[in-house]
């Protein structure tokens, strides 16, 4: 079965972005670059929520565009998928549960605390990878909005990386 991983860079106080979606606090390094490259190995599917897609598109990225990757954008508000992506308006966990049963490579959940929480709540996330940055933002976009249930995790890896960051990788207990 395909593996689904939710990963992100996060502040020590649990935010994906600071107030006004600020990302100026992110500390890029050679370690982070290697971890990112490793996390994409074997991935052929990207999942992102509407807000993450809109932020990425505004920043010059966005979904689709690669013939090697299938991109799904989860939204109940969008009416049309951007080029190179498919729009999903149904229950995210049920959709991903079905997707994991199909042949293919691994699946990565890009940012987006709301989608990540829904997929963890739904028991379809296999791993969570975090690059924890040594900063307290005091507010912004939370990594995990309130969730419907407790999610038990098992530590797979924990190590310091460059620039004072810590890389953590957990197995989710319910998938």
Number of C-alpha atoms within 10 A of each C-alpha: 11 17 17 26 28 25 22 20 24 26 25 17 16 20 25 25 23 19 12 9 12 13 12 8 15 18 16 13 13 11 15 19 11 10 15 15 10 11 15 15 10 14 20 17 19 21 28 26 23 20 17 21 23 16 13 14 13 10 9 8 12 20 24 19 14 11 9 10 17 18 25 22 27 24 21 13 8 13 10 10 16 17 11 15 20 17 19 19 14 11 14 20 20 13 15 19 18 10 16 17 10 11 9 15 17 19 26 24 22 18 22 25 24 21 26 27 22 20 23 27 17 19 18 25 27 20 22 23 21 19 25 24 23 17 16 14 19 12 15 15 20 18 23 17 14 11 12 11 10 8 13 10 15 12 12 12 11 14 10 13 17 13 14 11 25 18 19 17 20 19 18 19 15 14 14
